[in-house]
């Protein structure tokens, strides 16, 4: 799990993202603040869909550590917290695909439009990585996966 910066209306906002050990995107959340409450909201959102992990690798951010510790107290679950910037390289590399598309845009004008656009960018990135499973087990191209969602 890690966060990156996105410029919205001249101010930097935070895009929280999580990736599993196979490089598959777990979840993302755009927030205005980088604090314990924002990190806790992101972890709750990710856990609703994917359940509790055994280990979470984060950077040295105190907000992320505090959020994970609060989540463990709240739920009673045990999650191993690994704080090592080199172990977090997988998610840092995954940021590159999103930043490559966002950088030429020169920022967004509103938080709402940024949220919607980033959701589309994340969806297309997930489709390119082949995260959508076909019902009959066949492999579909990114375009075929997109058209199956649109239909």
MARBA-3410 file (N, C-alpha, C, O; in Angstrom, 1 decimal):
151
0.8,-1.2,0.0,0.0,0.0,0.0,0.9,1.2,0.0,1.9,1.3,0.7 ~ 0.5,2.2,-0.8,1.3,3.5,-0.9,0.3,4.6,-1.4,-0.8,4.3,-1.8 ~ 0.8,5.8,-1.3,0.1,6.9,-1.8,1.0,7.7,-2.8,2.2,7.7,-2.6 ~ 0.3,8.4,-3.7,1.0,9.2,-4.7,0.3,10.5,-4.7,-0.9,10.6,-4.2 ~ 0.9,11.5,-5.3,0.3,12.9,-5.4,-0.3,13.1,-6.7,0.2,12.7,-7.8
-1.5,13.8,-6.7,-2.2,14.2,-8.0,-2.5,15.7,-7.8,-3.1,16.1,-6.7 ~ -2.3,16.5,-8.8,-2.6,17.9,-8.7,-4.0,18.2,-9.1,-4.4,17.8,-10.2 ~ -4.8,18.8,-8.2,-6.2,19.1,-8.5,-6.4,20.6,-8.1,-6.2,21.0,-7.0 ~ -6.8,21.4,-9.2,-7.0,22.8,-9.0,-5.8,23.5,-8.3,-6.0,24.4,-7.5 ~ -4.6,23.2,-8.7,-3.4,23.8,-8.2,-3.0,23.3,-6.8,-2.0,23.8,-6.3
-3.7,22.3,-6.2,-3.3,21.8,-4.9,-3.0,20.3,-5.1,-3.6,19.6,-5.9 ~ -2.1,19.8,-4.3,-1.8,18.4,-4.3,-2.7,17.6,-3.4,-2.9,17.9,-2.3 ~ -3.3,16.6,-4.0,-4.2,15.6,-3.3,-3.5,14.2,-3.3,-2.5,14.1,-4.0 ~ -4.1,13.3,-2.6,-3.4,12.0,-2.4,-4.2,10.9,-3.0,-5.4,10.7,-2.7 ~ -3.6,10.1,-3.8,-4.2,8.9,-4.4,-3.6,7.7,-3.7,-2.5,7.3,-3.9
-4.4,7.1,-2.8,-4.0,5.8,-2.1,-4.2,4.7,-3.0,-5.3,4.6,-3.6 ~ -3.2,3.8,-3.1,-3.4,2.6,-3.9,-2.8,1.4,-3.2,-1.8,1.5,-2.5 ~ -3.3,0.2,-3.5,-2.8,-1.0,-2.9,-2.7,-2.1,-4.1,-3.5,-2.1,-5.0 ~ -1.6,-2.8,-4.0,-1.3,-3.9,-5.0,-1.0,-5.1,-4.2,-0.2,-5.1,-3.2 ~ -1.4,-6.3,-4.7,-1.0,-7.5,-4.1,0.3,-8.0,-4.6,0.9,-7.3,-5.4
0.8,-9.1,-4.0,2.2,-9.5,-4.3,2.3,-10.0,-5.8,3.5,-10.1,-6.3 ~ 1.2,-10.3,-6.5,1.3,-10.7,-7.9,1.2,-9.4,-8.8,1.3,-9.6,-10.0 ~ 1.1,-8.2,-8.3,1.0,-7.0,-9.1,-0.4,-6.6,-9.4,-0.6,-5.7,-10.2 ~ -1.4,-7.3,-8.9,-2.8,-7.0,-9.3,-3.3,-5.9,-8.4,-3.0,-5.9,-7.2 ~ -4.0,-4.9,-8.9,-4.5,-3.8,-8.2,-5.6,-4.3,-7.2,-6.5,-5.1,-7.6
-5.6,-3.8,-6.0,-6.6,-4.2,-5.0,-7.6,-3.1,-4.9,-8.8,-3.4,-5.1 ~ -7.2,-1.9,-4.6,-8.1,-0.8,-4.5,-7.4,0.5,-4.6,-6.2,0.6,-4.6 ~ -8.2,1.6,-4.7,-7.6,3.0,-4.8,-8.6,3.9,-4.2,-9.8,3.6,-4.1 ~ -8.1,5.1,-3.7,-9.0,6.1,-3.1,-8.3,7.4,-3.2,-7.1,7.6,-2.8 ~ -9.0,8.4,-3.7,-8.5,9.8,-3.8,-9.0,10.6,-2.6,-10.2,10.6,-2.4
-8.1,11.2,-1.9,-8.5,12.0,-0.7,-7.8,13.3,-0.7,-6.8,13.5,-1.4 ~ -8.3,14.2,0.1,-7.7,15.6,0.2,-6.6,15.7,1.2,-5.9,16.6,1.2 ~ -6.6,14.7,2.1,-5.6,14.8,3.2,-4.8,13.5,3.3,-5.3,12.4,2.8 ~ -3.6,13.6,3.8,-2.8,12.4,4.1,-2.6,12.3,5.6,-1.6,12.8,6.1 ~ -3.6,11.7,6.2,-3.6,11.6,7.6,-4.1,10.2,8.0,-4.4,9.4,7.2
-4.2,10.0,9.3,-4.7,8.7,9.8,-6.1,8.4,9.4,-6.4,7.2,9.0 ~ -7.0,9.4,9.4,-8.4,9.1,9.0,-8.5,8.7,7.5,-9.3,7.8,7.2 ~ -7.7,9.4,6.7,-7.7,9.0,5.2,-7.2,7.6,5.0,-7.8,6.9,4.2 ~ -6.1,7.3,5.7,-5.5,6.0,5.5,-6.5,4.9,6.1,-6.6,3.8,5.5 ~ -7.1,5.2,7.2,-8.1,4.2,7.8,-9.3,4.0,6.8,-9.8,2.9,6.7
-9.8,5.1,6.2,-10.9,5.0,5.3,-10.5,4.1,4.1,-11.3,3.3,3.6 ~ -9.2,4.3,3.6,-8.8,3.5,2.5,-8.7,2.0,2.9,-9.1,1.1,2.1 ~ -8.1,1.7,4.1,-8.0,0.3,4.5,-9.4,-0.3,4.7,-9.5,-1.5,4.3 ~ -10.3,0.4,5.2,-11.7,-0.2,5.4,-12.3,-0.5,4.0,-12.9,-1.5,3.9 ~ -12.1,0.4,3.1,-12.7,0.2,1.7,-12.0,-1.0,1.1,-12.8,-1.8,0.5
-10.7,-1.1,1.2,-10.1,-2.3,0.6,-10.5,-3.6,1.3,-10.6,-4.6,0.6 ~ -10.6,-3.6,2.6,-10.9,-4.8,3.3,-12.4,-5.2,3.1,-12.6,-6.4,3.2 ~ -13.3,-4.3,2.8,-14.7,-4.7,2.5,-14.7,-5.6,1.3,-15.5,-6.6,1.3 ~ -13.9,-5.4,0.3,-13.9,-6.2,-0.9,-13.0,-7.4,-0.9,-13.3,-8.4,-1.5 ~ -11.9,-7.3,-0.2,-10.9,-8.3,-0.3,-10.5,-9.1,1.0,-9.8,-10.0,1.0
-11.1,-8.7,2.1,-10.8,-9.3,3.4,-9.5,-8.9,4.0,-8.8,-8.0,3.4 ~ -9.1,-9.5,5.1,-7.9,-9.1,5.8,-6.7,-9.8,5.2,-6.7,-11.1,5.0 ~ -5.6,-9.1,5.0,-4.4,-9.7,4.5,-3.6,-10.2,5.7,-3.8,-9.8,6.9 ~ -2.6,-11.1,5.4,-1.7,-11.5,6.5,-0.6,-10.5,6.8,-0.3,-10.2,7.9 ~ -0.2,-9.8,5.7,0.9,-8.8,5.8,0.5,-7.6,5.0,-0.1,-7.7,3.9
1.0,-6.4,5.4,0.8,-5.2,4.7,2.2,-4.5,4.7,2.8,-4.3,5.7 ~ 2.6,-4.2,3.5,3.9,-3.5,3.3,3.6,-2.0,3.0,2.9,-1.7,2.1 ~ 4.1,-1.1,3.9,3.9,0.3,3.8,5.3,1.0,3.8,6.3,0.4,4.2 ~ 5.3,2.3,3.5,6.5,3.1,3.7,6.6,3.5,5.2,5.8,3.1,6.0 ~ 7.4,4.5,5.5,7.6,4.9,6.9,6.6,5.9,7.3,6.8,6.6,8.3
5.5,6.1,6.6,4.5,7.1,7.0,3.8,6.7,8.3,3.3,5.6,8.5 ~ 3.9,7.7,9.2,3.3,7.5,10.5,1.7,7.4,10.4,1.1,6.7,11.3 ~ 1.1,8.0,9.5,-0.3,8.0,9.3,-0.8,6.6,8.9,-1.8,6.1,9.5 ~ -0.1,5.9,8.0,-0.4,4.6,7.6,-0.2,3.6,8.8,-1.1,2.7,9.0 ~ 0.8,3.7,9.5,1.1,2.9,10.7,0.0,3.0,11.7,-0.6,2.1,12.2
-0.4,4.3,12.0,-1.4,4.6,13.0,-2.8,4.0,12.5,-3.5,3.5,13.4 ~ -3.1,4.1,11.3,-4.3,3.6,10.7,-4.4,2.1,10.8,-5.4,1.5,11.2 ~ -3.3,1.4,10.5,-3.3,0.0,10.6,-3.4,-0.5,12.0,-4.1,-1.5,12.3 ~ -2.7,0.2,12.9,-2.8,-0.2,14.4,-4.3,0.0,14.9,-4.8,-0.8,15.6 ~ -4.9,1.1,14.5,-6.3,1.4,14.9,-7.2,0.4,14.3,-8.2,0.0,15.0
-7.0,0.0,13.1,-7.8,-1.1,12.4,-7.7,-2.4,13.2,-8.7,-3.1,13.3 ~ -6.5,-2.7,13.6,-6.3,-4.0,14.3,-7.0,-3.9,15.7,-7.6,-4.9,16.1 ~ -7.0,-2.8,16.4,-7.7,-2.7,17.6,-9.2,-2.8,17.4,-9.9,-3.4,18.2 ~ -9.6,-2.1,16.4,-11.1,-2.1,16.1,-11.6,-3.4,15.7,-12.7,-3.8,16.2 ~ -10.9,-4.2,14.9,-11.4,-5.5,14.4,-10.9,-6.7,15.2,-11.5,-7.8,15.2
-9.8,-6.5,15.9,-9.2,-7.7,16.6,-8.4,-8.6,15.7,-7.9,-9.6,16.2 ~ -8.2,-8.2,14.5,-7.4,-9.0,13.5,-6.0,-8.7,13.7,-5.6,-7.7,14.2 ~ -5.1,-9.7,13.4,-3.7,-9.5,13.5,-3.1,-9.4,12.0,-3.3,-10.3,11.2 ~ -2.5,-8.3,11.8,-1.9,-8.0,10.5,-0.4,-7.6,10.7,-0.1,-6.7,11.5 ~ 0.4,-8.4,10.0,1.9,-8.0,10.1,2.1,-6.8,9.3,1.8,-6.7,8.1
2.7,-5.8,9.9,3.1,-4.5,9.3,4.5,-4.5,8.9,5.4,-4.6,9.8 ~ 4.9,-4.4,7.6,6.2,-4.4,7.2,6.5,-2.9,6.7,5.8,-2.5,5.8 ~ 7.5,-2.3,7.3,7.8,-0.9,6.8,9.2,-1.0,6.2,10.2,-0.9,6.9 ~ 9.3,-1.0,4.9,10.5,-1.1,4.2,10.3,-0.5,2.8,9.5,-1.0,2.1 ~ 11.0,0.5,2.5,10.8,1.2,1.2,11.1,0.3,0.0,10.6,0.5,-1.1
12.0,-0.6,0.2,12.4,-1.5,-0.9,11.4,-2.6,-1.2,11.2,-3.1,-2.3 ~ 10.7,-3.0,-0.1,9.6,-4.0,-0.3,8.4,-3.4,-1.0,7.6,-4.1,-1.5 ~ 8.3,-2.1,-0.9,7.1,-1.4,-1.4,7.3,-1.0,-2.9,6.5,-0.3,-3.5 ~ 8.3,-1.5,-3.5,8.7,-1.2,-4.9,7.6,-1.6,-5.9,7.5,-0.9,-6.9 ~ 6.9,-2.7,-5.7,5.9,-3.2,-6.6,4.8,-2.1,-6.8,4.4,-1.9,-7.9
4.3,-1.6,-5.7,3.3,-0.6,-5.8,3.8,0.7,-6.4,3.1,1.5,-7.1 ~ 5.1,1.1,-6.1,5.7,2.3,-6.7,5.7,2.1,-8.2,5.5,3.1,-8.9 ~ 6.1,1.0,-8.7,6.1,0.7,-10.1,4.7,0.8,-10.7,4.6,1.2,-11.9 ~ 3.7,0.4,-10.0,2.3,0.4,-10.5,1.8,1.8,-10.6,1.0,2.1,-11.4 ~ 2.3,2.7,-9.7,2.0,4.1,-9.8,2.3,4.7,-11.2,1.7,5.6,-11.7
3.4,4.2,-11.8,3.9,4.7,-13.0,2.9,4.7,-14.1,2.8,5.7,-14.9 ~ 2.1,3.7,-14.2,1.1,3.6,-15.3,0.0,4.7,-15.1,-0.4,5.3,-16.1 ~ -0.4,5.0,-13.9,-1.4,6.0,-13.7,-0.8,7.4,-13.9,-1.4,8.3,-14.5 ~ 0.5,7.6,-13.4,1.1,8.9,-13.5,1.4,9.2,-15.0,1.4,10.4,-15.4 ~ 1.7,8.2,-15.8,2.0,8.4,-17.2,0.8,9.0,-17.9,1.0,9.8,-18.9
-0.4,8.6,-17.5,-1.6,9.2,-18.2,-2.0,10.5,-17.6,-2.4,11.4,-18.3 ~ -1.8,10.7,-16.3,-2.2,11.9,-15.6,-1.3,13.1,-15.9,-1.8,14.2,-16.0 ~ 0.0,12.8,-16.0,1.0,13.9,-16.1,0.7,14.8,-17.3,0.7,16.1,-17.1 ~ 0.4,14.3,-18.5,0.1,15.2,-19.6,-1.2,16.0,-19.5,-1.4,17.0,-20.2 ~ -2.0,15.6,-18.5,-3.3,16.4,-18.3,-3.0,17.7,-17.6,-3.9,18.6,-17.6
-1.9,17.9,-17.0,-1.5,19.1,-16.2,-2.5,19.4,-15.1,-2.7,20.5,-14.8 ~ -3.0,18.3,-14.5,-3.8,18.5,-13.3,-5.3,18.5,-13.7,-5.7,18.5,-14.8 ~ -6.1,18.5,-12.7,-7.6,18.5,-12.8,-8.1,19.8,-12.3,-7.5,20.5,-11.5 ~ -9.3,20.2,-12.7,-10.0,21.4,-12.3,-10.8,21.2,-11.0,-10.9,22.1,-10.2 ~ -11.4,20.0,-10.9,-12.2,19.8,-9.7,-12.0,18.4,-9.1,-11.5,17.5,-9.8
-12.2,18.2,-7.8,-12.0,17.0,-7.1,-12.9,15.9,-7.7,-12.5,14.8,-7.9 ~ -14.2,16.3,-8.0,-15.2,15.3,-8.6,-14.7,14.8,-9.9,-14.7,13.6,-10.1 ~ -14.2,15.7,-10.8,-13.8,15.2,-12.1,-12.5,14.3,-12.0,-12.3,13.4,-12.8 ~ -11.7,14.7,-11.1,-10.5,13.9,-10.8,-10.8,12.5,-10.4,-10.3,11.5,-10.8 ~ -11.8,12.4,-9.4,-12.2,11.1,-8.9,-12.8,10.2,-10.0,-12.4,9.1,-10.1
-13.6,10.8,-10.9,-14.2,10.0,-11.9,-13.2,9.6,-13.0,-13.2,8.5,-13.4 ~ -12.3,10.5,-13.4,-11.3,10.2,-14.4,-10.3,9.2,-13.9,-10.0,8.3,-14.6 ~ -9.9,9.3,-12.6,-9.0,8.3,-12.1,-9.6,7.0,-11.9,-8.9,6.0,-12.1 ~ -10.9,6.9,-11.6,-11.6,5.6,-11.6,-11.5,4.9,-13.0,-11.3,3.7,-13.0 ~ -11.7,5.7,-14.0,-11.6,5.1,-15.4,-10.2,4.7,-15.7,-10.0,3.7,-16.3
-9.2,5.5,-15.3,-7.8,5.2,-15.6,-7.5,3.9,-14.8,-6.8,3.0,-15.4 ~ -7.9,3.8,-13.6,-7.6,2.6,-12.8,-8.3,1.4,-13.4,-7.7,0.3,-13.4 ~ -9.5,1.5,-13.9,-10.2,0.4,-14.5,-9.5,-0.1,-15.7,-9.3,-1.3,-15.9 ~ -9.1,0.9,-16.6,-8.4,0.5,-17.8,-7.0,-0.2,-17.5,-6.6,-1.1,-18.1 ~ -6.4,0.3,-16.4,-5.1,-0.3,-16.0,-5.3,-1.7,-15.5,-4.5,-2.6,-15.8
-6.4,-1.9,-14.8,-6.7,-3.3,-14.3,-7.1,-4.2,-15.5,-6.7,-5.4,-15.5 ~ -7.8,-3.7,-16.5,-8.1,-4.5,-17.6,-6.8,-4.9,-18.4,-6.7,-6.0,-18.9 ~ -5.9,-3.9,-18.5,-4.6,-4.2,-19.2,-3.8,-5.3,-18.5,-3.1,-6.1,-19.1 ~ -3.9,-5.3,-17.2,-3.2,-6.3,-16.4,-3.9,-7.7,-16.4,-3.4,-8.7,-15.9 ~ -5.2,-7.7,-17.0,-5.9,-9.0,-17.1,-6.6,-9.4,-15.8,-6.7,-10.6,-15.5
-7.0,-8.4,-15.1,-7.6,-8.8,-13.8,-9.1,-9.2,-13.9,-9.6,-9.8,-13.0 ~ -9.7,-8.9,-15.0,-11.1,-9.3,-15.2,-11.2,-10.7,-15.7,-10.5,-11.1,-16.7 ~ -11.9,-11.6,-15.0,-12.0,-13.0,-15.4,-13.2,-13.2,-16.3,-14.3,-12.8,-15.9 ~ -13.0,-13.9,-17.4,-14.1,-14.2,-18.2,-14.9,-15.4,-17.6,-14.3,-16.2,-16.9 ~ -16.2,-15.4,-17.9,-17.1,-16.5,-17.3,-16.7,-17.9,-17.8,-16.7,-18.8,-17.0
-16.2,-18.0,-19.0,-15.9,-19.4,-19.5,-14.4,-19.7,-19.5,-14.0,-20.7,-20.0 ~ -13.6,-18.8,-18.8,-12.2,-19.1,-18.6,-11.3,-18.6,-19.8,-10.1,-18.9,-19.8 ~ -11.9,-18.0,-20.8,-11.1,-17.6,-22.0,-10.4,-16.3,-21.7,-10.9,-15.5,-20.9 ~ -9.3,-16.1,-22.4,-8.6,-14.9,-22.2,-9.1,-13.8,-23.2,-9.1,-14.1,-24.4 ~ -9.4,-12.7,-22.7,-9.9,-11.6,-23.6,-8.9,-10.4,-23.6,-8.2,-10.2,-22.6
-8.9,-9.7,-24.7,-8.0,-8.5,-24.8,-8.7,-7.4,-23.9,-9.8,-7.5,-23.5 ~ -7.9,-6.4,-23.7,-8.4,-5.3,-22.9,-9.6,-4.7,-23.5,-10.6,-4.3,-22.8 ~ -9.6,-4.5,-24.9,-10.8,-4.0,-25.6,-12.0,-4.9,-25.4,-13.1,-4.4,-25.2 ~ -11.8,-6.2,-25.6,-13.0,-7.1,-25.4,-13.5,-7.1,-24.0,-14.7,-7.2,-23.8 ~ -12.6,-7.0,-23.0,-13.0,-6.9,-21.6,-13.9,-5.6,-21.4,-14.9,-5.6,-20.7
-13.4,-4.5,-22.0,-14.1,-3.2,-21.8,-15.5,-3.3,-22.5,-16.5,-2.9,-21.9 ~ -15.6,-3.9,-23.7,-16.8,-4.0,-24.4,-17.8,-4.9,-23.6,-19.0,-4.7,-23.7 ~ -17.3,-5.9,-23.0,-18.1,-6.8,-22.2,-18.7,-6.1,-21.0,-19.8,-6.4,-20.5 ~ -18.0,-5.2,-20.4,-18.5,-4.4,-19.3,-19.5,-3.4,-19.8,-20.5,-3.1,-19.1 ~ -19.3,-2.8,-21.0,-20.2,-1.7,-21.5,-21.5,-2.3,-22.0,-22.5,-1.7,-22.0
-21.5,-3.6,-22.4,-22.7,-4.2,-23.0,-23.7,-4.7,-21.9,-24.7,-5.2,-22.2
END
